[in-house]
Amino acid sequence: MYRKLLSAAILVAFATAPALAATEYFVAQKASDKTCSVATTKPDGKTVMMVGKTSYKTEAEATAAMKAAADCKKK
């Protein structure tokens, strides 16, 4: 009984861990054509550059920062 309960608890913990993980959003700019977008993975710094020095907790915050960034303005 104890082993079944422990196994079930571990299974539930592994299943819910990704859902509980904090999601970060980044403003990214492609090096090739200088277009900006919101990304959920941190830019690598070679093909995609990070605009600014921070990550954002929500996609809306990242989108607002992208619209305000001088690097992302259409020229």
N, C-alpha and C positions, 0 to 999 in steps of 0.2 A: 504494500500500500504506500509506504513512504517513498519508495523508489519511483513509483508511477507518478506520485504527486510532484516530486522533485524534477523528474523528466518533463512533465507537463509545464512546470514553471520555467524551466530553462528554454523550452521550445517557444513559449509565449514571449519570453524576454528577447530571444533572437528575432522573432517575427516582428515585434514592435519597435525594436531599436532604430531601424532606418526611419520610421515615421516620426520618432521623437527627436531625431538628430536635427540640430539647428541648421537651417538652410541659409546660405549667404548668397547675395547677389553682387555682381561686379559689373562695372561699366568697362566694356572692352572695345578696343579699336583695332581693326585689321591693319597690318603693316602694309599690305599690298595696295589697297584702294582707300584707306583712311576712313572707312565707314564704321560707325559706332553701333553697338548693340548691348543688351543686357544679357549677362551670362551667369550660369549657376556654378561654373567651375572657374577657378582662378586662372587668368591668362598666363601663358607660358613665358611671355617677355620676348619672344623671337618672332613668331608669326602673328601673334595677337598681343597687343600691349594693354596694360591696365591704365585707365584714365583715372587720375586721382590716386590717393593713397589708402583708401578705406573700402570696406565692404559694407553692404547695406542689408538690413534685416528683412525688408520687404521689397517686392518687385516694383511697387509704386515709388518707393524712395529712390531706387536705382534709376528708374525711368526719369524722374524729376531731375536727378543729378546729371543724367546724360543730356537732357535738354538744356541744362544750365551751363554745361562744360564748354569752354571756349574751343577745345580741341575737336568737339563734335559738331560745331556749327558748319552749315553748308557754306561753301565759299564760292 
